[in-house]
Amino acid sequence: MVPLTLAEHGALAKGLLPAAIWDFFEGGAGVEWTRRANLDAWRHHVLRPRVLVDVSAPDCGTELLGARLTAPFGVAPMAYHQLAHPDGECATARAAAEAGALLIVSIFASRTLERIAAAAPGAPRWLQLYWLRDREALTTLVRRAEQADYRALVLTVDAPKVGRRLRDLRNAFALPADLTAANLDPRLTRSAGHSAAGRSGIEDHSRQQFDPTVSWADLAWLRERTSLPLVLKGVLTAEDARLAVEHGVDALIVSNHGGRQLDGVPPALAVLPEIVDAVPAEYPVLVDGGLRHGSDLAAALALGARAALVGRPVLWGLAHGGADGVRAVLDLLREELLDTMVLAGRPTLAALDRDALAPWPSAVAAPL
């Protein structure tokens, strides 16, 4: 079967992955209210199509922190791609480069930064970081990223520890013995491979290695060690958006971690306008969380995002098709976005402004 929707990519992946790994990818924190709300949020808007517009040459290309993208989206940072496919992040990197998409590589990648870079030379990629207690390890990673032509650092700021993910606790999830965080000293991640009933090796590891004392003042320490642009991921309030600008942060990713951290926070899409309105015009704001169609991407752009990130569907494509599967996911999103732009009479990204959206009519039941 050739998958024609992201959901069909997901069905193929679920049929191939062990249940515990599927749960690790798919699960959220707590009772997964926020994870479900992420998916539902995209159905709260309708498009306002314009007619008698020349749509013969739609263009969805954009520029983001100096990188040219063929479409305004990228691959969200996700750990341990080798859980989905033996080629891991190298396959994802090749596919993202071929699709002209941004790739954000996780600090917990299962391939080295250098191998990932070699898989797609010259392609736009950023490195995501958690703030570890071991600052020397952070410094080493930053230097390696610079040397391997990573273009920005993405600091995840909503994770002083990994959230309580009940699926992982029930599965006593831990990393397989043959899988490691390839870019860190094994002593820093050893506990992630320890399995115990009612516990998650991933959560236990975060309690040991993530620094819960980090504050806005610490950003200066990171700034002193790199000239790369700094992006904060996990901002959900206007107050924090303004503080980010004041502290010289170069871009923001509005995100609730795919519903995997604090359960009960709003969908990122719902607070996106608040964040966009709190920062200067043209300040880069990205968003992620539950995007499942090119029309979702159009909605994010209309609400002010410069680009959106896609997460779990990339792993679905990787699981069932390796690099070809990831490329199919990314190509599908771009095709759906262009189709939406043409049929909505908005053939440029500039035409996808807030006038392009309206609230879902209250008298009509929203689709599931």
PEJO-V823469 format. One record per residue. N is the residue number from 1. RES is the residue in one letter. PHI is phi in whole degrees, -180 to 180 (none if undefined). Layout:
n=[N | N]
res=[RES | RES]
phi=[PHI | PHI]
This chain:
n=[1 | 2 | 3 | 4 | 5 | 6 | 7 | 8 | 9 | 10 | 11 | 12 | 13 | 14 | 15 | 16 | 17 | 18 | 19 | 20 | 21 | 22 | 23 | 24 | 25 | 26 | 27 | 28 | 29 | 30 | 31 | 32 | 33 | 34 | 35 | 36 | 37 | 38 | 39 | 40 | 41 | 42 | 43 | 44 | 45 | 46 | 47 | 48 | 49 | 50 | 51 | 52 | 53 | 54 | 55 | 56 | 57 | 58 | 59 | 60 | 61 | 62 | 63 | 64 | 65 | 66 | 67 | 68 | 69 | 70 | 71 | 72 | 73 | 74 | 75 | 76 | 77 | 78 | 79 | 80 | 81 | 82 | 83 | 84 | 85 | 86 | 87 | 88 | 89 | 90 | 91 | 92 | 93 | 94 | 95 | 96 | 97 | 98 | 99 | 100 | 101 | 102 | 103 | 104 | 105 | 106 | 107 | 108 | 109 | 110 | 111 | 112 | 113 | 114 | 115 | 116 | 117 | 118 | 119 | 120 | 121 | 122 | 123 | 124 | 125 | 126 | 127 | 128 | 129 | 130 | 131 | 132 | 133 | 134 | 135 | 136 | 137 | 138 | 139 | 140 | 141 | 142 | 143 | 144 | 145 | 146 | 147 | 148 | 149 | 150 | 151 | 152 | 153 | 154 | 155 | 156 | 157 | 158 | 159 | 160 | 161 | 162 | 163 | 164 | 165 | 166 | 167 | 168 | 169 | 170 | 171 | 172 | 173 | 174 | 175 | 176 | 177 | 178 | 179 | 180 | 181 | 182 | 183 | 184 | 185 | 186 | 187 | 188 | 189 | 190 | 191 | 192 | 193 | 194 | 195 | 196 | 197 | 198 | 199 | 200 | 201 | 202 | 203 | 204 | 205 | 206 | 207 | 208 | 209 | 210 | 211 | 212 | 213 | 214 | 215 | 216 | 217 | 218 | 219 | 220 | 221 | 222 | 223 | 224 | 225 | 226 | 227 | 228 | 229 | 230 | 231 | 232 | 233 | 234 | 235 | 236 | 237 | 238 | 239 | 240 | 241 | 242 | 243 | 244 | 245 | 246 | 247 | 248 | 249 | 250 | 251 | 252 | 253 | 254 | 255 | 256 | 257 | 258 | 259 | 260 | 261 | 262 | 263 | 264 | 265 | 266 | 267 | 268 | 269 | 270 | 271 | 272 | 273 | 274 | 275 | 276 | 277 | 278 | 279 | 280 | 281 | 282 | 283 | 284 | 285 | 286 | 287 | 288 | 289 | 290 | 291 | 292 | 293 | 294 | 295 | 296 | 297 | 298 | 299 | 300 | 301 | 302 | 303 | 304 | 305 | 306 | 307 | 308 | 309 | 310 | 311 | 312 | 313 | 314 | 315 | 316 | 317 | 318 | 319 | 320 | 321 | 322 | 323 | 324 | 325 | 326 | 327 | 328 | 329 | 330 | 331 | 332 | 333 | 334 | 335 | 336 | 337 | 338 | 339 | 340 | 341 | 342 | 343 | 344 | 345 | 346 | 347 | 348 | 349 | 350 | 351 | 352 | 353 | 354 | 355 | 356 | 357 | 358 | 359 | 360 | 361 | 362 | 363 | 364 | 365 | 366 | 367 | 368]
res=[M | V | P | L | T | L | A | E | H | G | A | L | A | K | G | L | L | P | A | A | I | W | D | F | F | E | G | G | A | G | V | E | W | T | R | R | A | N | L | D | A | W | R | H | H | V | L | R | P | R | V | L | V | D | V | S | A | P | D | C | G | T | E | L | L | G | A | R | L | T | A | P | F | G | V | A | P | M | A | Y | H | Q | L | A | H | P | D | G | E | C | A | T | A | R | A | A | A | E | A | G | A | L | L | I | V | S | I | F | A | S | R | T | L | E | R | I | A | A | A | A | P | G | A | P | R | W | L | Q | L | Y | W | L | R | D | R | E | A | L | T | T | L | V | R | R | A | E | Q | A | D | Y | R | A | L | V | L | T | V | D | A | P | K | V | G | R | R | L | R | D | L | R | N | A | F | A | L | P | A | D | L | T | A | A | N | L | D | P | R | L | T | R | S | A | G | H | S | A | A | G | R | S | G | I | E | D | H | S | R | Q | Q | F | D | P | T | V | S | W | A | D | L | A | W | L | R | E | R | T | S | L | P | L | V | L | K | G | V | L | T | A | E | D | A | R | L | A | V | E | H | G | V | D | A | L | I | V | S | N | H | G | G | R | Q | L | D | G | V | P | P | A | L | A | V | L | P | E | I | V | D | A | V | P | A | E | Y | P | V | L | V | D | G | G | L | R | H | G | S | D | L | A | A | A | L | A | L | G | A | R | A | A | L | V | G | R | P | V | L | W | G | L | A | H | G | G | A | D | G | V | R | A | V | L | D | L | L | R | E | E | L | L | D | T | M | V | L | A | G | R | P | T | L | A | A | L | D | R | D | A | L | A | P | W | P | S | A | V | A | A | P | L]
phi=[none | -88 | -68 | -106 | -138 | -64 | -60 | -70 | -61 | -64 | -63 | -64 | -65 | -60 | -71 | -108 | -85 | -58 | -59 | -67 | -73 | -58 | -65 | -62 | -69 | -89 | -70 | -121 | -87 | 58 | -89 | 67 | -62 | -66 | -59 | -69 | -64 | -56 | -70 | -73 | -60 | -67 | -90 | -92 | -131 | -125 | -83 | -108 | -75 | -106 | -119 | 54 | -118 | -69 | -117 | -73 | -138 | -66 | -135 | -114 | -71 | -154 | -121 | -140 | 47 | 87 | -103 | -90 | -115 | -77 | -152 | -83 | -151 | -152 | -91 | -66 | -71 | -140 | -81 | 55 | -63 | -67 | -64 | -94 | -159 | -58 | -78 | 51 | -64 | -65 | -66 | -62 | -63 | -61 | -66 | -62 | -64 | -64 | -85 | 70 | -106 | -71 | -121 | -107 | -91 | -76 | -57 | -101 | -64 | -94 | -124 | -70 | -55 | -70 | -67 | -64 | -63 | -66 | -71 | -149 | -59 | 82 | -75 | -71 | -149 | -121 | -111 | -93 | -126 | -100 | -83 | -84 | -62 | -84 | -72 | -65 | -64 | -62 | -60 | -62 | -62 | -61 | -64 | -65 | -62 | -61 | -68 | -95 | 67 | -78 | -98 | -162 | -111 | -114 | -95 | -79 | -114 | -108 | -138 | -65 | -158 | -71 | -64 | -80 | -105 | -65 | -61 | -67 | -65 | -65 | -87 | 48 | -69 | -147 | -68 | -59 | -61 | -94 | -119 | -136 | -80 | -66 | -103 | -126 | -57 | -54 | -65 | -81 | -126 | -57 | -68 | -67 | -98 | -93 | -105 | -151 | -56 | 74 | -129 | -117 | -61 | -66 | -66 | -61 | -61 | -64 | -63 | -82 | -110 | -79 | -92 | -81 | -93 | -61 | -140 | -56 | -62 | -74 | -61 | -62 | -60 | -68 | -59 | -68 | -106 | -160 | -102 | -70 | -58 | -113 | -117 | -102 | -115 | 116 | -86 | -131 | -134 | -62 | -58 | -72 | -62 | -65 | -63 | -61 | -62 | -61 | -93 | 78 | -68 | -89 | -165 | -128 | -117 | -77 | -160 | -113 | 68 | 65 | 75 | -103 | -114 | -88 | -74 | 106 | -82 | -74 | -59 | -59 | -61 | -68 | -101 | -54 | -60 | -60 | -69 | -59 | -71 | -89 | -113 | -61 | -57 | 74 | -70 | -70 | -123 | -110 | -146 | -144 | 116 | 85 | -66 | -133 | -161 | -60 | -70 | -63 | -61 | -61 | -64 | -61 | -66 | -64 | -87 | 113 | -71 | -77 | -161 | -127 | -113 | -114 | -114 | -52 | -58 | -64 | -67 | -61 | -62 | -62 | -64 | -98 | -144 | 60 | -61 | -64 | -68 | -65 | -61 | -63 | -62 | -69 | -65 | -63 | -61 | -66 | -62 | -66 | -64 | -62 | -62 | -63 | -61 | -66 | -72 | -89 | 67 | -133 | -81 | -127 | -65 | -63 | -76 | -88 | -105 | -66 | -67 | -80 | -123 | -142 | -62 | -61 | -57 | -65 | -83 | -117 | -66 | -70 | -69 | -81]
